[in-house]
Amino acid sequence: MRLLIKNGHIIDPKNGVDEVRDLLIADGVILSAGKNLADEDAQVLDASGKIVAPGLIDLHVHFREPGYEYKEDIETGSKAAAKGGVTTVVCMPNTKPVIDNGALVQYVMNRGREIGLTNVLTCGCISKGQQSGELSEIGELKAAGAVGISDDGRPVLSPSLMKKALEYAQMFDMPILSHSEDLDLVDGGSMNEGYMSTYLGLRGIPKSAESVAVSRDVLLAEETGGRLHVCHVSTKNAIEAIRNAKKRGAKITAETAPHYFSLTDRACDGFNTNAKMNPPLRDDEDVQAVITALADGTIDAIATDHAPHHFDEKELEFDQALNGIVGLETSLGVGVTYLVKTGKLTLSQLIEKMSVNPASILGIDKGTLGEGKPADIVIFDCENPYKVCVHEFESKGKNSPYDGFELYGKVKTTILGGKIVYQED
């Protein structure tokens, strides 16, 4: 199949491209990029007035399969990714059973290939059963295709085990994706500790529950020389710990999620369980710290932490409802609206955070529109706003705090390996 994308404004940060060009795609790769391209054998896709960028790469999703398919499965998660312009995802291993062996790694990745709507990668567990007791067989996970190891959903409780994991993972050149959280400090809390938690009469989670755990993990990474990727960073002090460790030369990368630069804990008002997540939404000071860290490079990537739940698991008292929101179908829109339209980041910087840098962290040959590279592409509209409607989501999960929000950056077309996998009606 040959595809010619005409007149799109190409944003390709890795190659320094920010201008109107055409793209010619053949056999799943980008054949050429330039002005006034023509090919009589190609299907023509007019992208006039639209942005053409490398497909988004989401380092942190929960597709729930195997074991929790009533929340989401790899097919519905892949459909949500395609609709959101995401062409590569990394699934977290807190499924049922947890992904702590090579067979389950292969199962998830094979299912992704069968469905063929997005590149489905996965992490294996750091510890067997996610119990923080014994290391998983990291070599086996790597051989099966795991792109990293993580106990996401739970922190590694033992500092000694985390140190060993950082040491062993070095042998296989694998990053550790750390869910850094001190459960003693969480102490049964259900939202950020502050004015809103007091107002609502809910037990709060102090910011130190994140910053203490992040500080531990970055120090261990610095001591061992291991590759640490800090997941879903949300607090000013955690950011400062990461920033300082990077300055000292530690091999650390970090991500945040769209909700941590666009919402505060005020979204929980009215006991809104669709604004309940882990880490919890913070206050204005932390939101500004996250935005600053994105701009100065302390935070390398934006990942959704896409976490679908069944309606019944959210329609409960706030402290009983499960943590998490869906994000694949709103992440680009939130990024464009709250970062680009506000002048906090350029569009090129946003694509770096959502495609170029995630590819670098994973060590995969994606995140670029260079000639000869895989034709994983998103085409989106930055000029016309649209209204979010959760009932139109492809994900089984409708648990989003953005329902009814007006956003910019609507995805029009998603292309995976040269094949159109999503196109707006």
C-alpha positions in Angstrom: 0.0 0.0 0.0 1.2 3.5 -0.9 -0.1 6.5 0.9 0.6 10.2 0.1 -0.1 12.7 2.8 -0.4 16.2 1.2 -0.1 19.7 2.6 0.2 18.8 6.3 2.2 20.9 8.8 4.8 18.4 9.8 6.2 18.5 13.3 9.2 16.2 13.5 11.4 17.3 16.4 14.0 14.7 16.0 14.9 15.9 12.5 14.2 19.6 13.3 11.2 19.8 10.9 8.4 22.3 11.6 6.8 23.3 8.2 4.3 22.3 5.6 5.5 19.2 3.6 4.2 16.1 2.0 4.9 12.5 3.1 5.1 9.5 0.8 4.6 6.1 2.5 5.3 2.7 0.9 5.5 -0.8 2.4 5.0 0.5 6.0 7.8 3.0 6.0 8.3 6.7 5.1 9.7 6.8 1.6 10.2 10.5 1.3 9.3 13.9 2.7 9.3 17.1 0.8 7.2 19.7 -1.0 5.0 19.0 -4.1 5.4 15.2 -4.0 3.3 13.2 -6.4 2.7 9.4 -6.9 -0.1 8.3 -9.1 -0.2 4.9 -7.5 -0.7 6.2 -3.9 -3.9 6.9 -2.0 -3.9 10.6 -1.3 -4.8 12.0 2.2 -5.2 15.8 2.3 -3.9 17.1 5.6 -4.3 20.8 4.8 -4.6 22.9 8.0 -3.7 19.9 10.1 -0.6 18.8 12.1 1.3 15.7 11.0 3.5 14.2 13.7 5.1 10.9 14.8 2.6 8.6 16.4 2.3 9.1 20.2 4.1 6.6 22.4 2.5 6.0 25.8 4.9 4.6 28.4 2.2 3.7 30.9 -1.2 2.1 30.3 -3.3 -0.6 31.9 -5.1 -2.8 29.3 -6.2 -5.2 32.1 -5.8 -8.4 30.1 -5.4 -11.1 31.3 -7.8 -11.3 34.2 -9.7 -8.0 34.3 -11.3 -8.0 30.8 -14.5 -6.6 32.2 -12.6 -3.3 32.7 -10.7 -3.3 29.5 -9.0 -5.7 27.1 -6.2 -5.4 24.6 -8.7 -5.0 21.7 -10.7 -2.1 23.3 -7.5 -0.6 24.7 -5.9 -0.7 21.3 -9.0 1.0 19.8 -8.8 3.7 22.4 -5.1 4.2 21.6 -5.7 4.5 17.9 -8.5 7.1 18.4 -6.1 9.0 20.6 -3.3 9.0 18.1 -1.2 6.6 20.1 0.7 4.1 18.0 2.8 2.4 20.7 1.8 1.6 24.3 3.6 -0.1 27.2 1.2 -2.2 29.3 1.8 -2.4 33.1 2.0 -5.9 34.6 -0.5 -5.7 37.4 -3.0 -8.0 35.7 -4.4 -11.3 37.0 -2.1 -13.2 37.1 0.6 -10.6 37.2 3.1 -10.6 34.3 6.1 -12.0 36.1 7.1 -14.7 33.5 8.0 -14.8 29.9 4.9 -16.7 28.7 2.6 -13.9 29.9 4.8 -11.2 28.3 4.5 -13.1 25.0 0.8 -13.5 25.4 0.2 -9.8 25.8 2.4 -8.8 22.9 1.0 -11.5 20.6 -2.6 -10.3 21.3 -1.5 -6.8 20.4 0.0 -8.0 17.1 -3.2 -10.0 16.3 -5.4 -6.9 16.8 -3.0 -4.7 14.9 -4.3 -1.3 15.9 -1.3 -0.1 18.0 2.2 -1.5 18.9 1.5 -3.3 22.2 4.6 -3.6 24.4 4.7 -4.7 28.0 6.7 -4.6 31.2 7.4 -7.6 33.4 7.2 -7.5 37.2 10.2 -6.4 39.3 9.2 -8.9 42.0 7.5 -12.3 41.8 3.8 -11.8 42.3 4.4 -8.1 42.9 5.1 -9.1 46.5 8.4 -7.3 47.0 10.0 -10.6 48.2 12.0 -12.1 45.4 13.2 -10.8 42.1 11.4 -12.0 38.9 13.5 -13.8 36.3 14.6 -10.6 34.6 16.6 -12.4 31.9 13.5 -14.5 31.0 11.3 -11.4 30.8 13.8 -9.6 28.6 14.2 -12.6 26.3 10.4 -12.8 25.9 10.3 -9.2 24.7 9.6 -7.1 27.9 10.8 -3.5 27.4 11.2 -2.8 31.2 10.3 -4.1 34.6 7.8 -2.5 37.0 5.6 -3.4 40.0 3.3 -0.5 39.0 0.2 -0.5 41.1 2.4 -1.3 44.1 5.7 0.1 45.2 8.7 -2.1 45.8 8.6 -2.1 49.6 12.2 -3.3 50.2 15.0 -0.9 49.5 17.4 -3.9 49.3 15.2 -5.5 46.6 15.0 -2.3 44.7 18.8 -2.0 44.8 19.2 -5.6 43.5 16.7 -4.9 40.7 18.6 -1.8 39.6 21.8 -3.9 39.6 20.4 -6.9 37.7 18.4 -4.9 35.2 21.7 -3.2 34.1 22.9 -6.5 32.7 20.0 -6.6 30.3 20.0 -2.8 29.6 16.4 -2.6 30.9 14.8 0.4 32.7 13.0 0.0 35.9 9.7 1.9 35.9 9.1 2.8 39.5 5.8 3.3 41.3 7.4 5.4 44.0 5.1 5.5 47.0 5.5 5.2 50.8 2.5 3.2 51.9 3.1 4.0 55.6 2.7 7.7 54.8 -0.3 7.0 52.6 -1.9 5.5 55.7 -5.4 4.9 54.2 -5.7 8.3 52.6 -7.9 8.7 49.5 -6.9 12.2 48.2 -4.3 14.9 48.5 -3.8 16.1 52.1 -4.8 19.8 52.2 -7.7 22.2 52.2 -10.0 20.1 50.0 -9.5 16.9 52.0 -10.4 18.8 55.2 -13.3 20.4 53.5 -14.6 17.1 52.3 -13.9 15.3 55.5 -11.6 12.7 53.8 -8.3 11.3 55.0 -5.5 12.9 53.1 -2.3 11.6 51.5 0.7 13.8 52.3 2.9 14.9 49.4 5.8 13.3 51.3 4.3 9.8 50.5 5.6 10.4 46.9 8.7 12.6 47.5 10.2 10.3 50.2 9.8 7.2 48.0 11.2 9.0 44.9 14.1 10.3 46.9 14.9 6.7 48.0 14.7 5.3 44.5 16.8 8.1 42.8 19.5 7.6 45.4 19.6 3.9 44.8 19.8 4.5 41.1 22.6 6.9 41.6 24.5 4.4 43.7 24.1 1.4 41.4 24.2 3.2 38.1 21.0 1.5 37.1 18.4 3.0 34.8 15.4 4.4 36.7 12.3 5.7 35.1 10.0 7.4 37.7 6.3 7.0 36.9 3.5 9.5 37.3 5.4 12.3 39.1 3.0 14.8 40.8 4.8 16.8 43.5 7.2 19.7 43.7 9.6 17.9 46.1 9.8 14.7 44.0 10.6 16.8 41.0 13.4 18.5 42.9 14.9 15.2 43.9 14.8 14.1 40.3 16.3 17.4 39.0 19.2 17.2 41.5 20.0 13.6 40.8 20.0 14.3 37.0 22.5 17.1 37.6 24.7 14.7 39.4 24.7 12.4 36.4 22.3 9.7 37.6 20.6 7.6 34.8 17.1 8.8 35.6 14.1 9.7 33.4 10.6 10.7 34.6 7.1 11.0 33.3 4.0 12.8 34.4 0.4 12.4 33.3 -1.9 15.0 31.7 -4.1 15.3 34.8 -1.1 16.5 36.9 -0.6 19.6 34.7 -4.3 20.4 34.0 -6.2 19.6 37.2 -5.9 20.2 41.0 -7.5 18.4 43.9 -10.4 20.9 43.5 -11.7 18.5 40.9 -12.6 16.1 43.7 -15.2 18.6 45.0 -18.6 17.0 45.2 -16.9 13.6 46.0 -16.2 13.2 42.3 -14.6 9.7 42.1 -13.6 10.3 38.4 -11.0 12.6 39.9 -9.7 10.0 42.3 -6.3 8.5 41.2 -3.0 7.4 42.6 -0.9 9.6 43.0 -3.8 11.9 43.9 -4.4 15.3 42.2 -2.3 17.9 44.0 -2.6 21.7 44.4 -1.7 24.7 42.3 2.0 24.8 43.5 2.5 21.2 42.3 0.8 21.8 39.0 3.1 24.7 38.3 6.1 22.7 39.4 5.1 19.9 36.9 4.7 22.4 34.1 8.1 24.0 34.9 9.7 20.5 35.0 8.3 19.7 31.6 9.6 22.9 30.1 13.1 22.5 31.6 13.5 18.8 30.8 13.4 17.5 34.3 10.3 15.5 33.3 11.1 13.7 30.1 7.7 12.3 29.0 4.0 12.5 29.3 2.2 9.2 29.8 -1.5 8.7 30.5 -1.5 6.0 33.2 -4.7 4.9 31.4 -6.6 3.0 34.1 -10.1 1.9 33.1 -12.6 0.7 35.7 -16.1 -0.6 35.6 -18.9 1.9 36.4 -19.7 0.1 39.6 -16.2 0.4 40.9 -16.4 4.2 40.7 -20.0 4.7 41.8 -19.1 4.2 45.5 -18.2 6.4 48.5 -15.1 8.3 47.6 -12.8 6.5 50.0 -14.1 3.1 48.7 -13.9 3.9 45.0 -10.9 2.5 43.0 -8.1 4.8 41.9 -7.6 5.7 38.2 -8.9 7.4 35.1 -8.9 6.7 31.4 -6.6 8.9 29.4 -5.7 7.6 25.9 -8.4 9.4 24.1 -7.9 12.8 25.8 -4.1 13.0 26.3 -3.2 14.9 23.2 -6.1 17.3 23.6 -5.1 18.0 27.2 -1.5 18.5 26.2 -2.4 20.9 23.4 -4.9 22.8 25.4 -3.1 23.2 28.7 0.5 23.4 27.5 0.6 24.6 23.9 -2.3 27.0 23.8 -1.2 28.5 27.1 2.4 29.1 25.8 4.0 26.7 28.3 5.4 24.4 25.6 5.8 24.7 21.9 4.0 22.0 19.8 7.4 20.6 18.9 8.2 20.3 22.6 4.9 18.6 23.3 5.6 16.0 20.6 9.1 15.4 22.1 7.4 14.6 25.4 4.8 12.3 23.9 6.7 10.6 21.1 10.4 11.3 20.7 11.5 11.0 24.3 9.4 7.9 25.1 11.0 6.2 22.1 14.5 7.0 23.5 13.6 5.8 26.9 12.4 2.4 25.5 15.3 2.2 23.0 12.9 1.7 20.0 13.3 3.1 16.5 10.2 5.3 16.5 9.2 8.9 17.3 10.4 10.3 14.0 9.2 10.9 10.5 12.6 10.5 8.9 13.0 8.6 5.6 13.2 4.9 6.0 11.5 5.0 9.5 8.3 3.2 10.4 5.2 5.1 9.2 3.5 5.5 12.6 1.8 8.9 12.3 -0.9 11.0 13.9 -2.7 13.8 12.1 -4.6 16.2 14.3 -6.4 19.6 14.4 -5.0 22.3 16.7 -7.3 25.1 15.6 -10.9 24.0 16.2 -12.1 23.0 19.7 -14.1 19.9 20.4 -16.1 18.7 23.4 -15.1 15.5 25.3 -17.9 13.0 25.6 -17.0 9.8 27.5 -19.9 7.9 25.9 -18.1 8.2 22.6 -14.9 6.6 24.0 -13.6 3.4 22.5 -12.3 2.3 25.9 -14.6 0.3 28.1 -13.8 2.7 30.9 -15.7 6.0 31.0 -14.0 7.2 34.2 -12.7 10.5 33.0 -12.8 13.9 34.8 -12.7 15.6 31.4 -16.2 14.7 30.4 -17.7 17.9 28.9 -14.4 19.8 28.7 -13.6 21.8 25.6 -10.2 20.8 24.2 -8.0 21.5 21.2 -6.0 18.8 19.4 -8.6 16.4 18.1 -7.1 13.4 16.3 -8.3 13.1 12.7 -6.2 10.1 11.5 -3.9 7.6 13.0 -1.6 5.5 10.8 0.3 2.4 12.0 3.0 0.9 9.8 1.5 2.7 6.8 -2.0 1.5 7.4 -4.8 3.8 8.5 -6.1 2.4 11.8 -8.3 5.3 12.8 -10.0 8.0 10.8 -12.6 10.4 12.1 -16.0 9.9 10.4 
